[in-house]
Amino acid sequence: MGLLRFVSVRLLRGLLTLWFAVTVTFFLVRLLPGDPALAVASPTMTADQRAQMLSDFGLDEPLLVQYATYLGQLAQGNLGISFRQNAPVLDILLERLPWTLLLTGSSLVVTLIVGVPLAVAAARRQGSALDRAVQVGGVVGQALFVPTVGIFLLYVFGVWLGWLPIGGAMASDVYGLAAYGSILAHLVLPGLSLVLLQLGPYVLFLRTSLIEALSEDYTNVARSKGVSETKVVWVHALRNALLPTVTLVGLQLGFLVGGSVLTETIFAYPGIGRAIYESVGQLDFPVMQGAFVLLAATVVVANLLTDLMYGLLDPRVRQT
Amino acid sequence: MSIIPPSGTAEDAREGMRTEAVSPRSRTWRAFVRNPFGLVSLAVLFLIVAVALAAPLIAGEPGGYSADVLAPPSAEHWLGTDNIGRDVYNQIVWGARTSLAVGLGASALAIVLGAAVGIGAAYFRRLDTPLGMLIDVMLSLPILPLMILVAALAGPSISTLVVVIAVFSWPEVARVVRSQALPVVDLTYVNAAHVIGAPNRWVLLRHVLPAVTPVIVVSVVLTASRAVLSEAGLSFLGLGDPSSWSWGTILYNAQRSGVLASAWWTALFPSLAILLLVVAATLTSLAYNDARNPRTRGDSAR
């Protein structure tokens, strides 16, 4: 019962977040000086053509009517029509979404696969050279500028060594198994940029919680029972230390998505972030707005999944 | 050296009240000076500020186009030139002004907003739930795409960048300030102030604000360095102020003209400038934190 209540509270919060995101963007777009109407209408149009165009896009209605229409359409999955591409925004973005999910998802998984052992090693030998390196690396890592990392990787592995492709998501002339290989090869550099960006916070955070867990009574009890130190660290301490880290995932998701916008721009990766970059150049506000709403929805869903995982990891949540 | 900022407790707040031969402030300063990381990064920060202030003296106006297109670093162009022949060194020196202005401006605005919301949420119990929820919601949203949307709508300029970055960075400050202020508002001396009939304003200014000042100091530096990163990111996406120079804009021009891969100097030097500024700011605030924390300060006074 506890888990159900926990999940439904989180679900409500997710919906609230989404509503907030949608509402804020709607009013920002309508109230800020950059008039969307000016962006659609070109100066060579006659007054009639302009009025026709505005009413086509529903821009001549009162603001609250537009808001209600927007929410209603949104509930049906309609994000509006792109100003420039003359296609539904949702169709444009859904074509891009899988690439962004692949990029951010795989980089998150790799970050955890690399980060957990690194944090464990640093926490087990506190004060060692490795521990110091992890701490300094973690701080510098938090200060990195995403494009810097991307450009560096692109230059070294793509241009100088020539090992990996420098842009796009896959080669156009490959089929079957080779296509998967091509997708993987194109994923490595942008993915690695995001891994380097995220690794610092996770490792530092997990290291601190592990050090705390390792000095608690229950780990000493395990040790005095004769449990091997490896098992104490990996089984007893790690499970508890991972709990706050799961919360950190929720806080970091927004940064990860922001990082993917910059990374996709550098590597011409055809995800949502690249679509945002392109729509900035074209002042295509419906695409920018839709992209933000879709990314916010993605973050909300991912947050719900981590909450669920938290509930499963922590029995206290299920009982109370 | 501990890297993780110490979690604020009521003890930190009480520490400021203790009267000893050496004032807490000078003890913090002595510990800070003893940490080479802190001193070096503080010096780097001062150097960058000096460069920004002295820009007209040490570098030419970077606007001049020249025939030396994509020249590699040489005696004439220390850091090379970009795709239309502008000197990269000049652009970086002038860009320091933009980065610092946006960083400090956005940070100041975000700190005021964040501290007000954070202290307000902790002090006025009725506000805590809605404000806490607002902070949570804002923190979980992908902020960069939202900043992009607003900056594109409002039109690129330095003041737009300052406001946009501040409006979306205050929740981080509010979260830290709130968690620091929460234990303080229940301490005996705060209750005593209520009992003798002190008005809220007086309690807030005399008791709560001083207790959270240390986290605010750390937040100023961290928020400013994050604002520098945001400014560079937005400029890199083409949303920089077109009438001033910015490190992100150098990268944007290099990316757009497709010379990133061939002319390495157009990417390397602005990147290094960003890295230097942000790392120095981060290390300074960490060193300050360590110097303030009796456990990591390394002197006997606790």
Interface residues (C-beta under 8 A of the other chain):
Chain A: R13 L16 T17 F20 A21 V24 T25 L28 V29 L32 P33 G34 Q135 V136 G138 V139 V140 Q142 A143 L144 F145 V146 P147 T148 I151 F152 L154 Y155 G158 V159 I166 L204 T208 G250 L251 L253 G254 V257 G258 G259 V261 L262 T265 I266 G273 I276 Y277 V280 G281 L283 F285 M288 Q289 A291 F292 L295 A296 V299 V300 N303
Chain B: M1 I3 I4 M133 D136 V137 L139 S140 L141 P142 I143 L144 P145 L146 I148 L149 V150 A152 L153 A154 G155 S225 L229 A232 G233 F236 L237 G238 L239 G248 L251 Q255 L260 A261 S262 W264 A267 S271 I274 L275 V278 V279 A281 T282 L283 L286
